[in-house]
Amino acid sequence: MDSSLSPVVFIGAGPGAADLITVRGARRLAEAEVVLFDALTDPALRELAPQARWVDVGKRGYCHATGQTRINALLVKFASQGLRVVRLKGGDPSVFGRLEEELLALAAEGLEADVVPGVTAAIAAAAATQRPLTRRGSGRSVSLSTAMTRAGELQATRSADTEVFYMAGRQLAALARRLRDAGWPAETPVCVVSRAGCADQLSSDHRVATLAEASVLHSGRPAVVTVGVGASALPRGEARQAAQPRDPASVPATRSVKTPSP
C-alpha cells in the first residue's frame, strides 16, 4: 500500500434526506477534492463539499447506469493522482452497495480505503413506520435480501422472522407469488415503504396475498418490502403504554407517513 496517498473514503449518505448522513460522514465529505456519488444521494449534500469535483456514477434499475468497471477505474485514477477521493453511496456502503468490488479494485492497485457506515433503507423504513424489525419474544432474526438476482431473476426466501427485500418495487405482484412459493402464509403482514427517509416517503400495509395492490402507489419509486413480524403495526394500547413515560419535550417532531385509505 502507498501510504503517501490519501485513502479513498467510502461514505454511507443514508437513505434519503441529507441530514441522515452521520457526523463522521459529513466531516470526511467536507475534506473531499473529488466525490463520486450515487443516483439516490441527496443533492443537498453538495453543500458540505462545494470545493470538490462531483462526478455522477449513479446506477438505477431499468435506466442509464454507470458500469462498475468504469467506476472502479475512476476511483483508481483519482486516488492515484493524490487527490482526496470520496465514494458517496446511498444508504450503507456495505449493504447492496457493490463495496466489495470497489475495495478489491483499489487494493489491486495498492491503494488504501476507509469506510464510514450509513443508515440503510431497511432501518429508515422501520423508523418511518415505527415498526421495529426485531420484537421481544417473536422477532429474533432479520434478513436483508435483494429480490433480483444478478441474472435478473426474481426470488424470495423465508429464512428469518422478518425479511426485508430491496429492489422489488417494480415486481410486487411477482414477489407476492414468490413469497407464497417460499412458504409465507397468505395472511402474513407486509409493509412497503418507498423513498424511505425522504420528505415524500410513502408507506402502505398489505398481506402477502394482497401485495400486488401496492404496485400503483409505489410505481417508479425505490422501495423496500418488509415481510413478517417486523411488518406488523404495534397494537395501539401497547404503543400508548410505551409512550407514557416519555417527556413530551424530548419527542422530536415527525412527519406523518402517507398510507392509502383502507
PLY file of the C-alpha trace (Angstrom):
ply
format ascii 1.0
element vertex 262
property float x
property float y
property float z
element edge 261
property int vertex1
property int vertex2
end_header
0.00 0.00 0.00
1.20 3.51 -0.84
0.93 5.40 2.46
1.84 8.70 0.78
-1.58 8.80 -0.92
-4.83 9.66 0.84
-7.18 6.71 1.34
-10.37 6.62 -0.68
-13.23 7.21 1.76
-16.45 5.29 1.24
-19.28 7.14 2.96
-22.84 5.99 3.55
-25.02 9.01 2.81
-28.10 7.44 4.37
-31.33 6.53 2.61
-32.79 9.92 1.74
-32.59 13.37 3.28
-29.14 14.94 3.58
-29.33 15.23 7.36
-29.37 11.43 7.71
-25.64 11.29 6.98
-23.53 10.64 10.09
-21.40 13.32 11.73
-18.24 11.46 10.71
-19.54 11.07 7.18
-20.23 14.81 6.90
-16.77 15.65 8.23
-14.96 13.33 5.84
-17.10 14.52 2.91
-16.14 18.13 3.67
-12.47 17.20 3.14
-13.03 15.78 -0.36
-11.48 17.05 -3.58
-13.39 14.58 -5.76
-16.75 12.97 -4.95
-18.08 10.01 -6.93
-21.75 9.92 -5.96
-24.70 7.57 -6.39
-28.03 8.41 -8.02
-30.07 8.29 -4.81
-27.91 10.61 -2.72
-29.47 13.96 -1.78
-28.15 16.83 -3.96
-28.11 18.99 -0.82
-25.01 17.08 0.30
-23.04 19.12 -2.23
-23.21 21.98 0.25
-20.87 20.03 2.53
-18.14 19.92 -0.14
-18.65 22.86 -2.51
-14.95 22.89 -3.39
-14.98 19.31 -4.68
-15.46 18.00 -8.18
-18.68 15.96 -8.17
-18.85 13.02 -10.58
-22.15 11.22 -11.17
-21.65 7.44 -11.20
-25.21 6.52 -10.28
-26.98 3.26 -11.02
-30.77 2.99 -11.34
-32.67 -0.11 -12.33
-34.09 -0.06 -15.87
-32.34 3.29 -16.52
-28.95 4.59 -17.65
-26.25 3.41 -15.27
-22.51 3.81 -14.99
-20.79 0.45 -15.42
-18.96 -0.98 -12.42
-15.72 -1.29 -14.38
-15.88 2.43 -15.16
-16.47 3.31 -11.50
-13.53 1.18 -10.41
-11.30 2.86 -12.99
-12.32 6.36 -11.85
-11.61 5.53 -8.21
-8.13 4.27 -9.08
-7.44 7.19 -11.42
-8.32 9.97 -8.96
-6.74 8.27 -5.95
-3.50 7.66 -7.88
-3.32 11.38 -8.62
-3.02 12.05 -4.89
-6.49 13.57 -4.59
-8.75 13.18 -1.58
-11.46 10.96 -3.04
-14.87 10.23 -1.53
-17.14 7.49 -2.86
-20.58 8.62 -1.67
-23.10 5.81 -1.59
-26.78 5.83 -0.76
-27.73 4.02 2.44
-24.86 2.00 3.88
-21.89 1.08 1.65
-21.85 -2.50 2.95
-25.50 -3.28 2.11
-26.05 -3.91 -1.62
-23.61 -1.13 -2.40
-21.02 -3.00 -4.53
-18.46 -2.17 -1.85
-16.60 -5.43 -2.32
-15.78 -4.82 -5.99
-14.55 -1.28 -5.35
-12.39 -2.20 -2.35
-10.80 -5.02 -4.34
-10.12 -2.69 -7.30
-8.30 -0.26 -5.02
-6.37 -2.99 -3.21
-5.21 -4.42 -6.54
-3.50 -1.09 -7.24
-2.03 -0.79 -3.75
-4.47 1.96 -2.72
-5.93 2.26 0.77
-9.54 2.87 1.78
-11.65 3.87 4.77
-15.34 3.04 5.20
-17.84 5.24 7.06
-21.13 3.42 7.73
-24.55 4.88 6.99
-28.24 4.25 7.61
-29.62 1.61 5.24
-33.11 1.81 3.74
-34.47 -1.07 5.83
-33.73 0.86 9.03
-35.18 4.07 7.59
-38.37 2.25 6.61
-38.71 0.78 10.10
-38.23 4.24 11.62
-40.72 5.87 9.22
-43.46 3.41 10.12
-42.44 2.98 13.78
-42.22 -0.79 13.30
-39.19 -2.33 14.98
-37.57 -5.00 12.85
-36.95 -7.12 15.96
-39.61 -7.84 18.59
-39.13 -9.32 22.02
-40.34 -12.90 22.07
-41.43 -13.06 18.44
-38.89 -11.44 16.15
-35.36 -12.54 16.91
-33.92 -12.58 13.38
-33.83 -10.23 10.39
-32.72 -10.95 6.83
-31.84 -8.32 4.23
-32.21 -9.58 0.68
-32.21 -8.22 -2.84
-35.24 -9.53 -4.66
-33.47 -9.51 -8.04
-30.58 -11.88 -8.65
-27.52 -10.96 -10.70
-29.10 -12.81 -13.62
-32.22 -10.64 -13.36
-34.41 -13.33 -11.79
-36.86 -12.56 -9.02
-36.54 -14.66 -5.89
-37.81 -14.69 -2.32
-36.87 -16.61 0.79
-38.18 -17.38 4.25
-35.04 -17.53 6.36
-35.85 -15.18 9.27
-38.71 -13.88 11.39
-38.55 -10.65 9.38
-37.36 -10.40 5.78
-36.63 -7.08 4.09
-36.43 -7.11 0.30
-34.62 -4.38 -1.61
-35.08 -3.54 -5.32
-38.53 -5.13 -5.65
-40.66 -2.05 -6.32
-41.37 -2.93 -9.96
-42.08 -6.58 -9.22
-44.52 -6.55 -6.31
-47.12 -8.83 -7.87
-44.46 -11.36 -8.84
-42.82 -11.04 -5.42
-46.13 -11.98 -3.78
-46.15 -15.23 -5.75
-42.53 -15.94 -4.86
-43.27 -15.32 -1.17
-46.07 -17.90 -1.27
-43.72 -20.34 -3.00
-41.14 -19.74 -0.26
-43.65 -20.74 2.42
-45.02 -17.42 3.68
-48.73 -17.76 4.59
-51.14 -15.61 2.59
-52.11 -13.58 5.68
-48.51 -12.66 6.64
-48.24 -8.87 7.13
-46.25 -6.90 4.56
-45.22 -3.23 4.72
-43.98 -1.38 1.64
-42.10 1.91 2.02
-40.88 3.88 -0.98
-38.29 6.65 -0.85
-37.69 5.87 2.82
-36.02 8.75 4.63
-37.17 11.36 2.09
-39.75 14.09 2.62
-42.11 12.37 0.17
-41.79 8.85 1.60
-44.90 6.70 1.29
-45.91 3.54 3.14
-48.71 1.04 2.73
-49.85 -2.08 4.58
-50.75 -5.36 2.94
-50.80 -9.11 3.35
-48.78 -11.44 1.16
-51.99 -12.24 -0.70
-52.69 -8.56 -1.46
-49.15 -7.26 -2.01
-49.81 -6.63 -5.71
-52.13 -3.77 -4.69
-49.06 -1.72 -3.69
-47.82 -1.53 -7.27
-49.76 1.61 -8.24
-48.98 3.65 -5.11
-45.24 2.98 -5.26
-44.85 2.95 -9.05
-41.50 4.30 -10.24
-40.19 4.80 -6.69
-37.34 2.89 -4.99
-38.98 0.72 -2.36
-38.21 -1.76 0.38
-40.65 -4.52 1.27
-40.76 -5.80 4.85
-42.39 -9.19 5.43
-43.18 -10.98 8.67
-43.01 -9.94 12.29
-41.35 -6.58 11.66
-44.04 -5.55 9.16
-46.90 -5.64 11.65
-48.10 -2.44 13.30
-47.75 -2.13 17.06
-51.03 -2.61 18.95
-52.44 0.81 19.81
-52.62 0.11 23.53
-49.04 -1.15 23.56
-47.87 1.92 21.68
-49.62 4.28 24.14
-48.17 2.44 27.11
-44.68 2.64 25.65
-45.09 6.37 25.12
-46.36 7.29 28.58
-43.02 7.51 30.47
-41.51 9.86 27.92
-41.16 13.59 28.46
-43.17 15.27 25.65
-40.41 17.88 25.29
-37.95 15.11 24.37
-40.01 13.74 21.49
-38.79 15.09 18.12
-41.22 16.43 15.57
-42.08 13.85 12.91
-43.73 13.96 9.54
-46.63 11.56 9.17
-46.21 8.88 6.53
-48.96 8.74 3.94
-50.88 5.50 3.61
-53.72 4.63 1.28
-57.26 4.51 2.61
-58.43 1.00 3.52
0 1
1 2
2 3
3 4
4 5
5 6
6 7
7 8
8 9
9 10
10 11
11 12
12 13
13 14
14 15
15 16
16 17
17 18
18 19
19 20
20 21
21 22
22 23
23 24
24 25
25 26
26 27
27 28
28 29
29 30
30 31
31 32
32 33
33 34
34 35
35 36
36 37
37 38
38 39
39 40
40 41
41 42
42 43
43 44
44 45
45 46
46 47
47 48
48 49
49 50
50 51
51 52
52 53
53 54
54 55
55 56
56 57
57 58
58 59
59 60
60 61
61 62
62 63
63 64
64 65
65 66
66 67
67 68
68 69
69 70
70 71
71 72
72 73
73 74
74 75
75 76
76 77
77 78
78 79
79 80
80 81
81 82
82 83
83 84
84 85
85 86
86 87
87 88
88 89
89 90
90 91
91 92
92 93
93 94
94 95
95 96
96 97
97 98
98 99
99 100
100 101
101 102
102 103
103 104
104 105
105 106
106 107
107 108
108 109
109 110
110 111
111 112
112 113
113 114
114 115
115 116
116 117
117 118
118 119
119 120
120 121
121 122
122 123
123 124
124 125
125 126
126 127
127 128
128 129
129 130
130 131
131 132
132 133
133 134
134 135
135 136
136 137
137 138
138 139
139 140
140 141
141 142
142 143
143 144
144 145
145 146
146 147
147 148
148 149
149 150
150 151
151 152
152 153
153 154
154 155
155 156
156 157
157 158
158 159
159 160
160 161
161 162
162 163
163 164
164 165
165 166
166 167
167 168
168 169
169 170
170 171
171 172
172 173
173 174
174 175
175 176
176 177
177 178
178 179
179 180
180 181
181 182
182 183
183 184
184 185
185 186
186 187
187 188
188 189
189 190
190 191
191 192
192 193
193 194
194 195
195 196
196 197
197 198
198 199
199 200
200 201
201 202
202 203
203 204
204 205
205 206
206 207
207 208
208 209
209 210
210 211
211 212
212 213
213 214
214 215
215 216
216 217
217 218
218 219
219 220
220 221
221 222
222 223
223 224
224 225
225 226
226 227
227 228
228 229
229 230
230 231
231 232
232 233
233 234
234 235
235 236
236 237
237 238
238 239
239 240
240 241
241 242
242 243
243 244
244 245
245 246
246 247
247 248
248 249
249 250
250 251
251 252
252 253
253 254
254 255
255 256
256 257
257 258
258 259
259 260
260 261
